[in-house]
């Protein structure tokens, strides 16, 4: 339901924006659709049901919800779209909200990295993974956390929407490398040490899905980041 509301709101915002400004890029609208569909497929449907008993399917859901969906949502630039549809006074209040201390804290690259990768370490190296399949509320909370943490991390690295505060490319690149190194190390740890309630065979498959699937998304994120860095350097040069 939440994703349906988000999809409808984005569509309505695009229609409103197109009435007053030049047409919203179709590529961004497609990115939003993909971002919503990948998130929904990770929590509803046959793949989500299989993930309850199959760890490799769970890892596919992890990639969809925590990495692929956040990347496409970031590429759809929903904040920029919202600012185009709001009245001037409302837009100014929203910008002030974006710069409030709590949001600045969670969107800081280091904080977002800890919430994102640190949360995964806590999930797979403790009994939380086993317990979340026994308690629906815990299951819901963890999946919401995975999506939000992945989104905050993504937007803290690549600035497509107006950020709460800006950090240098070098600083973000350093955090980027550390975060994805921790993600890769965790996938190898899972390959050797199966999480609670997971067989060793399933842990090995899930670890490989996390490692190689994560690499694909990381390469895409690196390409966007390096392209932004290149464009920024070119602007400063001229």
C-alpha positions as CSV (number, residue, x, y, z in Angstrom):
1,X,0.0,0.0,0.0
2,X,2.8,2.4,0.9
3,X,4.5,1.8,-2.4
4,X,1.3,2.3,-4.3
5,X,0.7,5.6,-2.6
6,X,4.3,6.7,-3.4
7,X,3.9,5.7,-7.0
8,X,0.6,7.5,-7.3
9,X,2.0,10.6,-5.6
10,X,5.0,10.7,-8.0
11,X,2.7,10.3,-11.0
12,X,0.5,13.2,-9.8
13,X,3.5,15.4,-9.2
14,X,4.8,14.7,-12.7
15,X,1.4,15.7,-14.2
16,X,1.3,18.9,-12.1
17,X,4.9,19.8,-13.0
18,X,4.3,19.3,-16.7
19,X,1.5,21.9,-16.5
20,X,3.9,24.6,-15.4
21,X,7.3,23.6,-16.6
22,X,9.0,21.7,-19.3
23,X,8.1,18.0,-19.4
24,X,9.7,15.9,-16.6
25,X,12.2,13.5,-18.1
26,X,10.7,10.2,-18.9
27,X,13.9,8.4,-17.9
28,X,13.4,9.7,-14.3
29,X,9.8,8.5,-14.3
30,X,10.9,5.1,-15.5
31,X,13.5,5.0,-12.8
32,X,10.8,5.7,-10.2
33,X,8.7,2.8,-11.5
34,X,11.6,0.4,-11.4
35,X,12.5,1.6,-7.9
36,X,9.0,0.9,-6.7
37,X,8.6,-2.4,-8.5
38,X,11.9,-3.8,-7.2
39,X,11.0,-2.8,-3.7
40,X,7.5,-4.3,-3.9
41,X,8.9,-7.6,-5.4
42,X,11.2,-7.9,-2.4
43,X,8.3,-7.8,0.2
44,X,5.3,-9.1,-1.7
45,X,4.8,-11.9,-4.2
46,X,6.4,-15.4,-4.8
47,X,10.0,-14.3,-4.4
48,X,9.2,-12.7,-1.0
49,X,7.3,-15.9,0.1
50,X,10.2,-18.1,-1.0
51,X,12.6,-15.9,1.0
52,X,11.1,-17.1,4.2
53,X,12.5,-20.5,3.7
54,X,15.2,-20.0,1.1
55,X,18.3,-17.9,2.1
56,X,19.5,-17.4,-1.4
57,X,16.0,-16.0,-2.3
58,X,16.3,-13.8,0.7
59,X,19.6,-12.4,-0.5
60,X,18.0,-11.6,-3.9
61,X,15.3,-9.7,-1.9
62,X,18.1,-8.0,0.0
63,X,19.7,-6.8,-3.2
64,X,16.4,-5.6,-4.6
65,X,15.3,-3.8,-1.5
66,X,18.5,-2.4,-0.1
67,X,20.6,-1.7,-3.2
68,X,18.7,-1.7,-6.5
69,X,15.5,0.0,-5.4
70,X,17.4,2.9,-3.6
71,X,19.6,3.5,-6.6
72,X,16.7,3.8,-9.0
73,X,14.7,6.0,-6.6
74,X,17.8,8.3,-6.3
75,X,18.0,8.4,-10.1
76,X,14.4,9.5,-10.2
77,X,15.2,12.6,-8.2
78,X,11.9,12.8,-6.2
79,X,13.0,15.8,-4.1
80,X,13.6,17.9,-7.2
81,X,10.2,16.9,-8.5
82,X,8.5,17.8,-5.2
83,X,10.2,21.2,-5.1
84,X,8.9,21.9,-8.6
85,X,5.3,21.2,-7.6
86,X,5.3,23.1,-4.3
87,X,4.5,26.8,-3.9
88,X,7.4,29.0,-3.1
89,X,6.7,29.3,0.7
90,X,6.1,25.6,1.0
91,X,9.3,24.8,-1.0
92,X,11.3,27.1,1.3
93,X,9.9,25.3,4.4
94,X,10.7,22.0,2.9
95,X,14.3,23.0,2.2
96,X,14.7,24.1,5.8
97,X,13.4,20.7,6.8
98,X,16.0,19.0,4.6
99,X,18.7,21.0,6.5
100,X,17.4,20.1,10.0
101,X,19.9,18.4,12.3
102,X,18.3,14.9,12.5
103,X,18.1,14.6,8.7
104,X,21.6,16.0,8.3
105,X,22.8,13.4,10.8
106,X,21.2,10.3,9.2
107,X,22.2,11.5,5.7
108,X,25.8,12.0,6.6
109,X,27.9,9.5,4.6
110,X,29.4,7.9,7.7
111,X,26.1,7.7,9.5
112,X,24.4,6.3,6.5
113,X,27.1,3.7,6.0
114,X,26.9,2.5,9.6
115,X,23.1,2.3,9.4
116,X,23.3,0.5,6.1
117,X,26.2,-2.0,6.3
118,X,26.3,-2.1,10.1
119,X,22.7,-3.1,10.1
120,X,23.4,-6.0,7.8
121,X,26.3,-7.1,10.0
122,X,23.9,-7.1,13.0
123,X,21.2,-9.0,11.0
124,X,23.4,-11.8,9.8
125,X,25.9,-12.3,12.6
126,X,23.3,-12.5,15.4
127,X,20.0,-14.3,16.0
128,X,18.0,-11.4,14.5
129,X,17.8,-13.1,11.1
130,X,16.2,-16.2,12.6
131,X,13.9,-14.2,14.9
132,X,12.5,-11.9,12.2
133,X,10.9,-14.9,10.6
134,X,9.1,-15.6,13.8
135,X,7.8,-12.1,14.6
136,X,6.0,-10.2,11.9
137,X,6.6,-6.8,13.5
138,X,10.3,-7.4,13.6
139,X,10.2,-8.6,10.0
140,X,8.5,-5.4,8.9
141,X,10.8,-3.2,10.9
142,X,13.9,-4.8,9.4
143,X,12.7,-4.5,5.8
144,X,11.8,-0.9,6.3
145,X,15.2,-0.3,7.8
146,X,17.0,-2.0,4.9
147,X,15.2,0.1,2.3
148,X,15.6,3.4,4.2
149,X,19.3,2.7,5.1
150,X,20.1,1.8,1.5
151,X,18.3,5.0,0.3
152,X,20.1,7.3,2.7
153,X,23.4,5.7,1.9
154,X,22.9,6.1,-1.9
155,X,21.8,9.7,-1.7
156,X,24.7,10.5,0.7
157,X,27.1,9.3,-2.0
158,X,25.6,10.6,-5.2
159,X,24.0,14.1,-5.2
160,X,21.2,14.0,-7.8
161,X,18.7,15.7,-5.5
162,X,19.6,18.8,-3.3
163,X,21.5,17.2,-0.4
164,X,21.1,18.2,3.3
165,X,24.8,19.2,3.3
166,X,27.6,18.7,0.8
167,X,30.8,16.7,1.3
168,X,33.8,16.6,-1.1
169,X,34.1,13.9,-3.7
170,X,37.3,12.6,-2.0
171,X,35.6,12.2,1.3
172,X,32.5,10.4,-0.2
173,X,34.8,8.2,-2.3
174,X,36.7,7.2,0.9
175,X,33.4,6.3,2.7
176,X,32.2,4.6,-0.5
177,X,35.3,2.3,-0.5
178,X,35.0,1.4,3.2
179,X,31.3,0.7,3.0
180,X,31.5,-1.6,0.1
181,X,34.6,-3.3,1.5
182,X,32.6,-4.0,4.6
183,X,29.7,-5.3,2.5
184,X,32.1,-7.7,0.6
185,X,33.7,-8.9,3.8
186,X,30.2,-9.7,5.2
187,X,29.3,-11.7,2.2
188,X,32.5,-13.8,2.6
189,X,31.8,-14.2,6.3
190,X,28.3,-15.5,5.5
191,X,29.8,-17.9,3.0
192,X,31.9,-19.5,5.8
193,X,29.7,-18.8,8.8
194,X,26.0,-19.5,8.1
195,X,23.5,-17.2,9.9
196,X,21.3,-18.6,12.6
197,X,18.7,-21.0,11.1
198,X,20.5,-21.2,7.7
199,X,22.1,-24.4,6.4
200,X,25.7,-24.2,5.2
201,X,24.8,-24.9,1.6
202,X,22.2,-22.1,1.6
203,X,24.7,-19.8,3.3
204,X,27.3,-20.4,0.5
205,X,24.8,-19.7,-2.2
206,X,23.4,-16.6,-0.4
207,X,26.9,-15.3,0.2
208,X,27.8,-15.6,-3.5
209,X,24.5,-13.8,-4.4
210,X,25.3,-11.0,-2.0
211,X,28.9,-10.7,-3.2
212,X,28.5,-10.8,-7.0
213,X,25.1,-9.2,-7.1
214,X,26.3,-6.4,-4.9
215,X,29.2,-5.9,-7.3
216,X,26.9,-5.2,-10.2
217,X,25.0,-2.5,-8.2
218,X,28.2,-1.1,-6.8
219,X,29.6,-0.7,-10.4
220,X,26.5,1.1,-11.4
221,X,26.8,3.4,-8.4
222,X,30.5,4.0,-9.1
223,X,29.7,5.0,-12.7
224,X,27.2,7.6,-11.6
225,X,29.6,8.9,-8.9
226,X,32.6,9.1,-11.2
227,X,30.5,10.8,-14.0
228,X,29.4,13.5,-11.5
229,X,33.0,13.9,-10.4
230,X,34.1,14.2,-14.0
231,X,31.4,16.8,-14.8
232,X,32.2,18.8,-11.7
233,X,36.0,18.8,-12.5
234,X,35.2,19.9,-16.1
235,X,33.0,22.8,-14.9
236,X,35.7,24.0,-12.4
237,X,38.4,23.8,-15.1
238,X,36.5,26.0,-17.5
